[in-house]
Amino acid sequence: MAAKTLAQKRKRNVILMIVVLLLALAAFIGLTIYNNHRDDAAKGTRITKARPQEIKSFTLYRADLDQTAEMVIDENGVWSSTTYPDANLMQGYVKYMLNSLTEVRLSKKVPDTDLATYGLDHPNIVISAQTDKETIRLNVGDANAAGVGYYVTFGTSNDIYLMGSEYYEGISYTFGQLNEPDPIQELTVNSLVRVKRVQGEELIELNYDAESGSFLHMRMDEPYHGQVYANKVALTSFIDVYNLLAFDACYDYDCEDYTKYGFDDPAMTLEVTFRTTDEEILDYTLEFGAQNEDNQYYVRSSLSNNINLLNGTNATTFLNFKPYNYVYKTIYYGVGKDLEEIVVEANGKSVSIDPEKDVDLYESVGSLVRLIAIDAEASDSQKIGDEVCKITVYFSGKESVWTFYDYDGQSLYLLDLNGKDRSFVVKKADLDEIIRTAGLE
């Protein structure tokens, strides 16, 4: 009997423990629900109970772009725009925006009813989304002066509420930002036919020179006007950096007013003519406008009417392009087999060298002429002293005239290329050696 009583006690204790655990669990769940309700109350009232997947269509209006775009979802769950049928919507961005919209809570009702005071007489953003059961409409006005949110109205009511900034981040996309940004045309050095870059008063222009007969096929016609060619290795590095560029985002899709992005006075314009693998000649333009508050440049290309965003740091390469860095530093006058004659004049005397007839003289003097190198840019192209030497090179039925002048009185001569350009200086010692070797001292 005692054993039975002990077993009954143990059974009763187990039941009591289970009951206690159940009560504790119920209390925990109740407290959690209470805290969640309290947190929700602190965050504010949600503007809808609809789930994002219940939204069938929505319309986005942006006052700053004067643009309205309507989006719909098809039976396969793919969003597209009826306003802009060619738009390539990024599905993840659209879904994120709608998820953010259904999560919006309004934390504070403003006692004032003057919509204009809060920028709600003409809202900056209007989103109107439709489900099978309701229309979710949110009008976004000005930012709160304390920087803690934005003033909004929702539905058909004119009651004004404060919406937290965290919700604004998720719903403030432009229609452009919901789209794939434009691609940037890929280029190769060998495909280049013409490159023109304009930045303020500075003009850089390179043109393909089919007659050069060498790997130096891009002639630098601006800002230089003599026979100056681009260093292909440096130009290849520049194109490699260019090909790494990618727009951060599209901003204004099918823009109709470029002036508000600074394109009436662009920071830089890059025009390229290039040859495709099918030997088709095409033109491409990339234009940089103003910068936004995030240091991004507004950029447009000839591929579309869209305004894209490009990180300001990535744009530095093009905005700080220094033409001298891309100059081939050896003065070019054709390949060896095209050379016809070299004439060197100095100190009232001259010597003419025929590469085929004057072999020894060509090997001694001609080799030095070929090695004349641009040492630096002239800091003052007007600083011209007396003429020191003139070298005329005849090649491929053409002539190139290099005239050298005293420059700093110490180690440099100013170089005049074909009477058209005085942008560079050469080392005095190199030219003096040519004069000495040619017997013109």
Helices and strands as residue ranges (DSSP letters): H 2-43, E 45-46, G 52-54, E 57-62, E 67-73, E 79-81, H 91-103, E 105-110, G 115-118, E 125-130, E 135-143, E 149-154, E 160-164, H 165-171, G 176-178, G 189-191, E 192-199, E 202-208, G 210-212, E 218-222, H 232-243, E 249-252, G 259-261, E 268-275, E 281-291, E 296-301, E 307-311, H 312-319, G 323-326, G 336-338, E 339-346, E 349-353, H 359-361, I 362-366, H 367-370, E 374-377, E 387-395, E 398-406, E 412-417, E 421-427, H 428-437
